[in-house]
Amino acid sequence: MPEYVNWLRHASPYINAHRDCTFVVMLPGDGVEHPNFGNIVHDLVLLHSLGVRLVLVHGSRPQIEARLAARGLTPHYHHGMRITDAATLECVIDAVGQLRIAIEARLSMDMASSPMQGSRLRVASGNLVTARPIGVLEGVDYHHTGEVRRVDRKGINRLLDERSIVLLSPLGYSPTGEIFNLACEDVATRAAIDLGADKLLLFGADLGLIDEHGRLVRELRPQQVPAHLQRLGSNYQAELLDAAAEACRGGVARSHIVSYAEDGALLTELFTRDGGGTLVAQEQFEVVREAAIEDVGGLLDLISPLEEQGILVRRSREVLEREIEQFSVVEREGMIIACAALYQIADSDAGELACLAVNPEYRHGGRGDELLERIETRARAQGLKTLFVLTTRTAHWFRERGFAPSSVERLPSARASLYNYQRNSKIFEKAL
């Protein structure tokens, strides 16, 4: 089967889920300058064609720096924030104006034999952000540097309802007609919160949040963010992470940090189960819970390959439906990726751990341990004193987790009478 056919089939649930959703996408000035910018535009056009309501916020920092250098002006910052005096504001207006026009031009392309063919996009922008001055902080006058006061929610939603892509620049206007230079992260975050967006997507240079060992952090809760901010100090990755967490605290369901340098990073994050960047979300991306009757199909998909290999005892759909209350599962984005069952053994204070299975793609994330802990907790709550397990292939795994070798003679009689000598499973037990 061609790879793209398989990918499209797996992406279809996400296509349906994203339709008519509002996404706020923030692309910094470095991303606009990057060679991958053309591919990002194509991906945005694809999202629009799939029914996503798009608000695009662009930055302009390197473009402003270039204009300051060309005029022989020195940039000034305080606590990482640009001080925008009158001369700097002229450079800001020049850079932002040219960038906005360049982005609109890219989104207006309709070239044959390209991803833009037949797109016929309409891009809308204007005085949609009201701003106020930062003022004087710690004795430093920020002049024309401002912060978002209000986003025109009704105006933007009207444009989105008309199938326009809304383009917001890092400029805001006051009721007295003043112009203020804004941080694009501030504009994107406030827009996402005020619009009640389904997602805030933040582009950065890295794949996402990188931990102290150089590994990608795929998922975070907002309450976990401060520890990472302390580790990161003052850098752009910290700014993106702070913006993502702020949006979630403001009611945005999910914020994503993805790379503007990685071709297809946006689509990978949105249309695959594991994504390609960092997700900051209030709700759990992956949850351990008790199984319900709706999970039977997912359980069959998970355990059938293991039954074919003789690792697990065969269970029909009817058996699973009848015994579904015995199961605990790990669910990831609507997919059952792991399961385990607890059966109380009749006329005894013992139970049996059975059907512990983890999807091969997720076997090194500690999910087996999570399920084992949950099963042991359930067993104790039922007043069980001993947990037995019968296995043919994973004896060492259970021994490493405190299970001791046992025998058929140690099994309660109700379970011993059902022991399959032909299968010859090894028996282990653990005191609870």
N, C-alpha and C positions, 0 to 999 in steps of 0.2 A: 504494500500500500504506500503511495507517495506520502512523504512526511507531512506535507501541508494539509492533506486530507485528514490525517489523524489529528493534527493540531486544531484544525477548524472544528472538528467534532467535539473535541474537549473544550474548545473556547465557547461553544454555543450557549452554555448556561450563563456565562459572564456577559455575552452579547445581550441576552434577554434581561439580565439583572441591571445592566448599565443604561438600557434604553430609557429616555426621558429623565435621566438623572442630571444633576447640575455638578459639573466639575470646574473648580478654579485651578488653573495651571499657571505656575510662576516660573518664568524663564529668565535668569539673570543675563546681564549684558555679555558676560563671557560665553554663555550658551548661544547667544545670537551670532557671535563672532566665530564660533567653532565650526569646522567643516561638516559636522554632523547636523547642523541646523536645518539643512534641506530635508533630511530624513525625518526630523522632528515635525516639520510642517506637514509632511505627507502623513505622519501618524495622527496628527491633530485632525486633518481632513478626514481620515478614516473614522475617527471617533465621531465626528460631526455626521458623517454619512450613516452611522449606526444609531443615530438618534440621541447622542449625548449633547446636552446643553453646555456649551463651552464659554468660559470667561478666561481670557488669556491676559496675564499681567507680565509685562516685560521690565527688565532692569536696564541700567545704562552706565554703570560705574566705570568700566574701562573706556567707554566712548567719551565720558566726561573728562577722565584723566588725560586722554589724548588731546582734547581741545584745550585744556588748561596748559599742557606742555607746549602746544603750538603757539599759544599767546604769551608764553613765558611766565605764567602764573604758578604759584606754589599752592598745592592743595593743603588744606588744614583740617585736622580731625581732633575730636575730643571724645574720649571713651569709644573710639571706633566709629563715631558719627561725623559725617561731613559738616563743616561749618560753611554755609552758603551765603557769602557776601554778595554784593550787587554784581561784581565782575564774574564771580563763579556762577551766579544764576543765569547769566547770559550763555555761558558754556552749557549749562544744564538744559536750557530751553532748546539750544541748537542741537545738542546730542539727542535729546528725547524726541524732538520733532522729526529729525532725519530717520531715527530708528523706527518710529511709528509708521512713517511712510514706507520704509523698506519692508516692514513686516506685512503691512497691508498689500504691498505689491506682490509679495511671495504668496499670500493667501488668495490673490486674484488670478493666479496663473490657471490656464486651461489648455495645457499643451497636449497634443495628441501623443499617444503611446507613453503616457506618464501617469503616476498616481493621481495627478490633479485633473485628468481629463474628465470633463462633464461635471465637475464639482459645483461650479457656479455659486461660490460662497459670497455671502454678504458680511462685511466686517463693519461693526459699528463702534464708535468711540465718541468722546465728548466730555463735557463737564459733569462727569458722573461721581466724582470724589470731592467732597468738601473737606478742607484741611484747616488746621490752626497752627500757629507758630509754636515751636518748642520753647522759645523765649530764652531766658538766661538761666543757666544751670551752673552752680559752683562758680559763679562770677564770669562765666563764659557766655557770650552772646552768640546764639546760633543763627541770627539774622533770618534768612529765608529758608532755613531748614524747618520742616514742619512734621506733623503727624496727622493721621487720618482722624477726622472728626465724625464724618458720616458718609456712608455709601448710599447712592440713590437706588435703593432696593426695587422700588416700583418701576423706575425707568429701565433698569437692567433686565428685570423679569419681562417687561413688555418686549424688549428687543430679543430676548431669548425665545419668547413665545412666537416671535416672527421668524424664527430659525436663523437669526444672525449670530455670528461669533462676536462677542463683546471684547474689545481690546482696551485694557486699562494701562495707562502710562504712569510712571512714578512722579506725577505732578498732581497737585491739588489746588483748589481755588477757595478763597474765603468769601464770605458774603459781601465784603468790602472791595472785592476785585483783586486781591493780592494773589500772587503765585507762590507756591511753596514746593520745595524739593523734598520728596518723600522716599523712604526706603521701600523698594518693591516688595520686600517680605511683609512689611506692615500693611501695604495695600492689599496683597493677596490674602493675608490672614483675616483682615477686617472684612474683606469682600466675602470670603467663605463663611464667616460667622454670620454676618448680616443677611446674606442670601439664604442661609440655612442649607449650604451646599452639602451634597452627599460625600464629596471628596475634595481635599486640597492636595494637589500634586506639585511638589517642589523639586526643581532640577538643581543639581549640584555637580561638581567635577567628579566626585567619587560615586561608586555604585550605590552607596547609602551611608549609614553610620558604620564606621569601622572601629572595632574595639581595640583594646591595648595590645592584643596579639595579632592584629592585622586581619581579623576575620570580620565578615559582614554580619551585622546584627539584623536579623530579619524581622523581628517584631518587638515592640515595646509597649508598655502601658504608660500613660502620661506621668504617673507617680514615680516611674523609674528614670525619668529623664534628668532630674536634677543631679543625680550621681554622675551621669555621663557628661553633663555640662561642666561640672567641677573638674573632671579629668581633661576635657578638651581645652578649657581655658577660652581665650578669645580667638576664635577662627571662624571661617565661614560655615564649616560643618556644624559648629555650635549654634550659629544663627539659624540655620535651617531646622535643626532639631528643636530649638526653642519655639520657632514659629509653628512647627507641626504640633507640639504639645499644647501651645496656646489655643490653636484652632480646635483641638479635641476638647479642651476644657470649656470652650465656648459653644459646644454643641455639634461640631462637625464630627460625623461618625468615624471617618478614617482619614488620616493624613499619610502621604507617601513621599519618601525621598528617593529620587532616582537620578541616574547619571545622564547628563546631556552629551557626554562623550561616547556613550555606548549605543551603537545602532540597535534600535528596537527595544531599548530599556523600558520605555513607556508601555508598549504593548505587552511585553513580558510581565510587567508588574500588574497589569490590569486583566490579562486574559489567561494567566496560568495560576495553578493552585498555590505554588510556593513563591511566585513573584520573582523579582530580580533586584529589589531595593530594600528599603527599610519601611515597615509599616508601624505607625503610631496610632493606636486605637483604644477606645474606652472598653469595648467588649473584647472577649477572648477570641483570638483567631483560631485557636484550637482548644477544645474543651473535653474533659473526661466527665461522663455522665452515665446514668442508667439507661439501658436500651428501651426502645418503644417499638410497637408493632410495625411502625413505618420503617424501621431499620432492617427488617428481615432481608430485603433485597440487597442492601449494602453488605450485610453479614455474609450472605451467600457468595457475593463477588469476592470477599476477602478470604473466606476459608476454603472455597472450592478447590483452588490450586493446591493447597496444602493437603486436602483430602485425597486428591489425585496422586500425590506423592507418598501417601500412606503415613504422613506425619500426624494428621488428625483423624479421629473417628468420623465416619460419614454421618451427616445430619441432614435430613430432608427439610424442605420448606415447612412441611406440616409440623415436624419436631421443633424447629426453631420458633414457629409461631406459638406453639404450646409452651415452650420453655423460655420465651423472650425475657421474662422478668428476672431470670437468673443471670442475665448478661449485663456487663458494663462495657462501654465502648469509648473510644477516642474518636471524636469527629473533627475533621479539618475541612473548612469551607464546604460543608455539605457532604463530605465523603467520609465513610467509616474506614479508618486506617488501622485500627487495632481493636481487639476485643478480648474478653475473658469472662468465664462463667463460674458461679459459685453454686454448688449443689449441696444441700444439707443431707447427710446420710441418715436414713431412717433409724429410729431406736438407738440413737447415739448422740454424743455431744461433739461429733466430728463433721467436717465438711470436705468436699472435694473441689479443688481448683481445676477447671477443665477448659479446653478450647482457647488457650492463650495464644493469640496470633497477632502478628504485626505485619503490615504491608512491607514487602522487601525494600521499597524506596525510603522507608522511614524507620529502619531498624537500629539506627545508631543515635537516637535522640532521647533515650531513657523512657520511652513510652511503655515498654514492658514493665519497668520498675514502677511507673505510675499506676498501672493497672493492678499489679501485685499488691501494692500498698492499699489500693481501694478495696480489693477483694478481702484482704486481711481485716480492714476496718469493718466491712460489712459482716464478716464472720464473727468478729468480737461482739458487734451489736446484736447478733442473733444468739449470743451466749455460747458459741462454739469454742472448744478448748484446743482442738487439733485440726490442722489443715493437711490433707493428703493431696498428692499430685501423682498422676501416672503418665510417664513420658517414654518415648522411644528414641528421641534425637537430642533432647536438650538437658540431659542429666546434669552436666557441669554448670549450666546457667542456674539451675535451682539450688545446687549445692553451694554455689558462691553466695546465695541469698539466704542461707541459714536452714535449708532443708537437709534432713539427715536420711541416709538410706533406710528403707523399711522393707516390709515383706507382705505377702498376701495374708499371712497369719495375723498381722497387726491391723489389717483392715477390719472395720466393723462387719459383722456377718452379712448385713444387707448388701454391702458393696462387694465383699469377698465372693459372694455367690454369683456375681455378674462378671468376675474377672475373666478376661479372654486370654487363655494360655497360648493360643496360636499367635496372638499379637505380641505376647511376651514383654509387655511394658515394664519398665523399671518403676519401682514404687518409692516415693519419698514422703516424709512427713515433717511437720514443723509445729512446735507447741506455740500457741497464741497467748 
